[in-house]
Amino acid sequence: MTSTPPLPPEARAPLDAAVRLRENGEAERARTALLALSAAYPRDPEVAYQTAWAHDVLGREAAAVPFYETALAGADALGAEDRHGVYLGLGSTYRILGRYEEAVATLEAGLAAHPGDGALTVFLAMARHNTGAHHEAVRALLTLLAGTSTDPGVRAFRKAIAYYAEDLDRVETGEPDEPGAAGGTAG
């Protein structure tokens, strides 16, 4: 990541106005305003991130990528929430575009920067599934589910779900009447 100068004060109001447009459902107007800001401040990570986000909202994922990449290159200048958004946005955009290895690498980096984040975990699991790493994907989803679900049925078997998530192919060999034959994990 490279250091970039802060956004000049005269650009703050137009950036904030463009973000409000996007938040109020006027994504195309936001995109137009953000493209103008991006032309004036091509290396600013916050402008790049907001421009990428506006493209994403409009389903223009391919056009969002270079803006996300610019934002990631200067992510050290962003706040934690925006850095998280850059990792998640770029990783999920790579995935939807079929750029699975790049998605995995980006989302792994995001999880390294934001350990335990549920959204990054889910999108990484999807990207891993797309690369054929099905066991890793399911393991991550089961672990997240066991740790966060409020569903009474899942909560009742949380320990078992977490136990089996570690080795989905585990086959117990004990006799049914032996203590611990099922791993002693129910409930």
Disulfide bonds with the S-S distance in Angstrom:
none
